[in-house]
Amino acid sequence: MNWDAVGAIAESVGALGVIVPLIYLALQVRQNTKQVRLSRFQETSSTLQDGFAPIYHPGNPQIWYKGHHRPDELDEQDALTFRLFMERQLYNVQNVVYQHEHGLIDQDVFESTISQMRELLIETPGGSTFWEAHRHAYTEPMRAAVESTD
């Protein structure tokens, strides 16, 4: 074997020594990306669920229901409570929109979340009245997502 052949073998081994770690690194990045998405989904789900927590306190389910279905029957205190419920939920939805815009939430999760929140929060008499009065407080992407008819 001559020195040229030894040099070629050494170069091949050296190239392999670079390629294998790069493949390993790519696999690790892919796995990490998947874990980040799964974690983001769990955090989003928890945040949305936590947003409803105050509604479950005694007396609050009635305010929630009345605020959505018979908003004219709310007294001043209950109207304020309903407004706080709505703001809390809609800011959570805005967070979902923001995360989706930045690629942290998958399209199918985004669409189902927006659809459910639209149905729960906006497509009721009190919800639509609230939205019309306060939509300006939310970002344009949030307004577009909530108001889309998809």
C-alpha angles and dihedrals in degrees: 000000000000129000093256091060092047089050092050091050091048091051091050092050090047092050090049088051088059099040098051095055090046091054090048091049091050090052091049092050090049092050092047091050090053091050091049091052092048091048091048090052091051093047092048092049092049092047092052092047092047089052089066095048097096090053090066094061116108112284094010099094088062091051090048093050095043092045091056101038107023106019093160089066094061116107119221095270094047091046089056091048090050091049090053090049091052095046092050092051096043093050087053089052090049088054089054090051091049093049091048091051089056095048097253096117124051119241096246093051090046094050095047092046093049091046093051094044091047090053094045099040112022110026096068126086094252094039094052091047090051092047094051091050096045108026090107089069092067132072122267092247089052092050091048093050095047094043097044116112097212 
